[in-house]
Amino acid sequence: MKRRALLVVLTLAACAAPPPTLQVREIPSPAGSGSAEPELTAGAGGQTILSWIEPRGEGAHTLRYAVWQDDGWSNPFTLPFTSASLLVNWADFPSVTALDHQALLAHWPTTLPDAPGASAVLLSRSIHDGEGWSDAATPHDASPTEHGFVSTVPLPDGRAAVVWLDGRETGGHEGEGRMTLRSAVLGTDGRVLREDLVDDRVCDCCQTSAVALQGGGLLVVYRDRSQDEIRDISVATFDGTRWSGPRPVHLDGWEIPGCPVNGPSIAALGDKVAVAWFTGAGGKGHVRVARSHDGGRSFDGPTEVDLGDPLGRVDVVLLDDGTPLVSWVEVQDGAARILVRRAPGDDVPGPPLTVATTSKDRPSGFPRMVRTGTDALLAWSDTSWKRVRTAAIRLP
């Protein structure tokens, strides 16, 4: 009887034990000297790709990428699009994403000649793991206005969806019009099959983030903008036929007259969805994460994960049980640090883990995070080392 009671006690103690402590290990980066603006994507078949911009010649830059293999990065690959017009922007970064049938889709922002402040989104597709890239093409109109802040999502059968901020209604870089959010579905040949208006008034230069849903739909999250300059986070759903209207993730009520350049991030696992974001509502910065259990149709109240002085620049992945793991930049003791933290919806957030020190300045960019198997991979621009660095966190 005593042994039985002891077994019950030990079992209960095990159930009540805290989750294992997260640990970070640095991974040798494939990025070269002067590299910056990293992005991490989890594409079709679970293929994880790191991309970045690297200087190549006087005033020119090129887009490079590497593929995650077992416990490290492959040798880097270079896209054949070295150009002085490639837009190097601390907040608007390129990507390379794996699609079905071993295809890859790359996107990058570019400046427009004779149109100061204007930009375009260029896309190129490789039909076989980086061999033979198509001519660069754009998914949007030809107006000399701002286009960028792209999210790319693999769709079944080698198709893809892209979502971007589109300035065709602004009347130019200094125009009085409004920034819009638009999307396109690309066929297996890279051509635009359909283009849609998602939201006709959004914040001007905050990143978008999008995921595929079960059944072939999409969920995009972005910073909205009301007539009263309330810039809270909204989501919209594409069911394969049309986009829903925007829905607020949470009514922060952040009134700000200009764009904070601090977009949200989204992750999904089945019907479980998490959105992380920065807000300055109430005159103080917060990093928040909200969870959905119904594919993004509704969200629980948010959990605050910051330590009191966040800069934002968030990202989020989901653990197997649906718990969000959030990354962000926080100022502690006068120094900026990249932190990660678990955020269970019905409990106190787990202890924060410092991934690396960084800079408060814009050139340090946005740390990126993605889940691959039992690891969360992170990449960031280190302004001291003047190159992209990477690390991994073994997930519980």
N, C-alpha and C positions, 0 to 999 in steps of 0.2 A: 504494500500500500504506500509506504514511504517512497519507494522507487518510482511509483506511478505519479505521486504528487510532485516529486522532483522533476520528472519528465515534463509534466504540465507547466511547471514554473519555467524550465529552460525553454520550452517551446514558446511560451508567451514572451519571454525576454528576447528571444530571437526575432519574433514578429515586431516587437517594439523597438528593436535596435535601429539606430540611425543609419541612413544609407552610407555606403562607403565614400570616403573622401575622394574628390576628384583630384587627379594629378596630371600635370602638363609636362610634355617632353618636346623639345625642339626637334624638328625634322629638317635635314639639309635641304635648302631651297634650290630649285633649278634656275631661278632668275639671276640674271647677271647684274653687273655694276650699273647703277643709274636706273634700275627698274623701279616701277611704281604702279599704282592703281590696280591692285590685284582683284580678281573675282574668282569665286569658287562656285561650280555648278554640279548638281547631281542629276545626271541625265538618264536616258533610256538604258535599261539593263544594269542600273546602279553604277554606271561609269562616272567617276568623279574627275573633273578637269579644273586645273588652276590656270588662269590666264593673267597676263600682265602686259604693260607697255614698256618697251625698252628703247633707249636712244640708238639710232643707227645712222651715222653720218651727220654732217653739219645741218642742224635744224630739223632733221627728220626723225621719225619714230616708226616702230613696227610693233605689231601684235604677236606675242609668242604665247605658247601654252605647253603644259605637261600633263600627263595622265597618271593618276594614282594607281600603283601596282603593288599589291601585297602590303608592304610597310614602308613605302617610299615613292618618290616621284620618278617618272621616266625621264630620259633625256629630253630637253626642250625641242619643240617644233616651232617653225617660223612661218607665218602666213605671208604670201607673196604680195603684200600690199604696203611696203615701206613708202611713207609719204610725209611731206612737210605739212600737209593739211589735216593729218590725223589729230583730232582735238584731244589735248592732254589736259584733263580737268580732274581736280581732286575729288569731285563728287559724282561725276558722270563717267563711268568706266565701261570698257568693252567686256565681252564675254565670249566663250566658246562652249557650246552645249552639245552633248551626245544625243542623237535621235535614233529611232529604230533603223534596222538594216545597215548598221555601221556607218550611218551618215553623221556628219557634224555640221552645226550651224554656228557661224561667227557673226558678231555684230560689233560695230564700233562707230563712235561719233566723229564727224568730220566738219571742218569749217567750210564756208562757201566763199568763193572769190567774189570780190566787189560787193559783199554784203556783210559789213562788220557786225559782229554779235549774232549772226545767223548760223545755224548748224543743221546738218542732216544726219540721218541714221543710214548706215550702209550695212548690207547683209551679204554674206557669201556662204555657199553650201559646198561641202565636200561629200562626194557620194560613197567614199570608202576610206574611213579612218584617216582623213587628212591628205589623201592622194587626189590631186586634181581639184582645185577650188574654182567655183564658178565666178564669172565676172561680177563685180560688186553692183548691187542694185538697192534701191530704197523702197520701203513699203508705203511711203506717204506721198503727199502732194509735192509740187516743186516750188512752193512759196518760199521766198527768202526770209524765213523766220526761224525761230528756235524749235528744234526737234531733238529729243533725247530721253535719257533716264529710262532705258529699255528694260523690260523683263521678258525673258524667253522661256517657253514651256514646251517640252516635247509632247506631241499628240500621237495617237495610234497610227500605225502604218507609215511611219516616216514623215508625217506632217509635223508642223510646228505652229505655235501661236506666239505672236509678239505683241507687247503692250508698251505704249510710249506716251510721253507728254508731247503735245502737238500745238505749235503756236500759230497755225494758219489763221486763227481768228483774232490774233493780237494786233495785226496791222503793222508788223515789224518789231524789231527789238525794243524800240522806244514807244511802241503803240499803246493805246489806251484799252485795247480789247482784252479778251480773256484767254487764258491757257486752257486747252481741252485735253482729255484723256481718250486715246483711240487705240484700237486693236486691229490686227490682221491675222488671218489664217493662211499659212503658206502650204502649197502642195509639195509633192515629192520632187518637183523640178525647181522649187524655190519661188515660183510665181505666186502672187497674191490671189487667193481664191475668193476672199471677201474682206472688206474693211468696215469697221463699225465705230460709231461714236459711243463711248462708254459714259462719259460725264462731260457736260459742256462748260464747266467752270471748276478748275482745280488750282491748287497751289503751283507756283510757277517752276520751281526747280528742286523739288524733293523727290527722292528715289521712289519708284514703284516696286512692287513685289508681287509675284503671282505663282500659283501652284495649280496642278491638275487635280481634279476631283474624280471620284469613282463614277464611272459611266461616261467619261470623256468630256466633262465640263471643266470650267476654269473658275478660279476665285482670285481676284486681284484686290490688293490693298494699297491705299495711296492717301496723301494728305489732301483733303477737300478744301474748298474755299467758299464761304457764304457771301452774300451781299454785304453783310455786316463785318466782314473780315475775321470770321471765326474759322480757324484752320485746324479742325479736328480730323481724325482718321476715319475713313470710310472704306467699305468693301462693296464690290459688285460681283455678280455671278453670271457666267455664260453657260447656258444649258445645251449648247450645240446649235441652237437656232437663233437666240437673241440674248442680249444682256438685260439683266434686271436693273432697276433703279439703284442708286447708291443707298447704303444703309450705314449708320454710324456704328463703329465698334464700341465707342463709349463717348458720352457727351462731356468732354473735358471743359469746353467753353473757352479755348485759348484764342483770345483776340489779339492779333498781331498784324501790323500794317504791311509787313514785307515777308518774303519767304525765308524761313529759318534754315533751309538747306539741310534737312534732317528727316529723311523718310523712314517709313515703317518697314517691317519685315514679317513674312508669313511662313508657316510650315504646316504640313498636313500629313496625317497618317490615318487612312480610312476616313471616317467621319469626324475624327478628332482634328481640330485646327487650333493653332495658337498664333496670335498677332502681338508683336512687341513694337513699342514706339516711344518716342520722346515727346514731351509736352512741357510748355512753360506756363501752363494755366496757373493763375493765382500768383504770378510773379516769381515763381520758383520752379526750377527744373525738376522733372520726374522722368524716370524710365519705368514704363508699365507694360504688363503682359496680360492679355485676356484670352480665355479659352472658350472654344465652342465644341459641343458634342453632337451637333447636327449638320456638319458640313458647312459651317459658316452662316447659317440662317439666323442664329442668335448667339450672343456671347454672354458669359458670366461677367460679373463685376471684375475690374482689373486688380492685379496684385502689383504692388510697387517693389521693385528689386534694387533700386539705386541706394547709395549710402549717404545721399544728401547734397552732392555737388556734381551731378552728371553733366557731361557734354552731349550725351546721346550716342549717335552713330551705331545703332543697334543691329543685331541679327538674332535669329532664333532657330533652333532645331527641336525636334520632339524625341524623347526617349521612348522605349518600347511600350511603357505604360501610359503614354500620352502626356507625361510631365514635360513642360517646356524647359529648355536650357537656353538662357539668354546671354548674349555678349553685348558689351557696351563700353564706352570710354568714360572714366570717372577721374576727377581731380582729388587727390589725397596728398596732404602735406605739401601742397604746391606743385606736385608732379602729376602728370596725366598717366593713367594706367588702363590697360585693357583687362576687363574683368569678365568672368562668366559666373553664372549662378543658376541653380535649379529653382523652379518656381511652381511647386505644387499648388493647385487651386484652393485646397482646403487646409493649408498648413503654412507655417512661417517659411519664407524662402531659405534655401540651404546656405551654408557659409560661402561667401564669395571667394573665388580663386583668381589670383593675379596671373595673367598669361605673360605680360611683358609691360615694361614702361614704354611710353610713347610721347608724342608731342601734342600740345594743345593746338598747334598751328594747323592751318589747312593742308599743307603738303603731306601731313601724316595720313590724310585721307580717312577712309572707312574700313576698319577691320572687317573681314568677311569670315563666315563660318558655314560649314556644311557637314552633314552626317554621312559617313560611309561605313557600313558594317558596324563594328563595335567602337568606332572612334568618331569624335567630332574633330574635324580639321579646321584650323584657323590660318589666315594669311593677313599680313598687314605691311604697310610701307614703313620701313624704319629710316627716319630722316638722318639719324646718326651714322648708320651703316651705309645709307644711300642705296638701298636695295630692298626687295621684297623678302620677308622672312615667313616661315611657316612653322606650325606646331600642331601637336595632336593631343587630345584628351581621351583617355580610355573611359568609355561610358559604363556605368553600372548595369 
